[in-house]
Each structure stands twice: as C-alpha cells, then as structure tokens.
Amino acid sequence: MKLTLILSLIFVAGLADAADTTVTLKGVHNCCKGCTNGITKAATSVKDVTVTAEGSTVKVTAKSKANANKAVEALNAAGYFGTSDAEESGITSAATKPAKKLTEATVSGAHLCCGKCVKAMTDAVKSVAGVTETNIVSKESTFTVKGNFTEGDLLAAMNKAGFTGEVK
C-alpha cells in the first residue's frame, strides 16, 4: 500500500513538472501577416515554445515558466507589447520606466513592418502630451521624438498601442 502511494505521488509530481506554462498577452499590435510572422519568429526563437497570434491576442506556451518568460522578453525585444494574464506569477511583459523629462529621444527596437504599423505608432506617439515632432518610417526600427514629454508617458502610449522599444 505504501509503495503504491509513493509511486502515485512520484507519478503525479512528474506530471506537475511536465505541465506547460501558458501566457496570454492581450493588446499586442498585429495588423498584418508581417506582424504575425514577426511575433511567431520572436517567440519561437526560444527553445520548446509555441505561439499563436490571433488579432491582438498572443498565446505563448512553453515547457517551463523560464522559457515562457524568455519568449515574452523576445517579443518585447522585437518591438511587441501586450498585457499579460501571468503578471502575478513573475512573467512580465515590460519594465516600467520613470517619469524622466525629455526634449528629444531616440526610440530603437520598434516594430514597423508596414504602413499600418507606422500609422498606429505615429498616432500613439503623437498622443503623448508635449510631443511636437516625430519621424516614424516603415521598415525602420528606430525613430526620433521631439518636444517636452516624459519617457514614461511615451512608453505608456506605445504600450497601449501594442508596441515597445528602447528610449535613449
């Protein structure tokens, strides 16, 4: 009886270790096949990860929590952002930046594969209080922003539109 109980516990523990981790990101910019391909390429660059991107929802499934987190980080590095259903589990979508005042910034790592991406990013950036000028161009991954704005507000507007990037 004890042996059966022990073997059952080992089996159940093994199943728990084998369980996949799934993270759902919502609000990700995904306007075209180029976006979908970029999302898939970024997330699946991590070992043992599968991804589905349907509209603005991206589902990442990985063999481990660590790989799921790496896949989300890869999506961020590729310029995509979404809010995660797994924030409380330690899997995060992006870091929060301070309210640093800027008069000019260069944003790099932005996802801008087509005209729809450019329009969405331009609308997001121009919605930031104090932004007076930007030069967002299709197929580029870097652009500048001028005015009197905060880094946090710029990133928040980009995130709301499903994008991210590095502000310098």
Summary of the structure (lengths in Angstrom):
residues: 168
radius of gyration: 19.3
end to end distance: 64.6
largest distance: 75.1
contacts: 547
relative contact order: 0.17
helix: 39%
strand: 27%
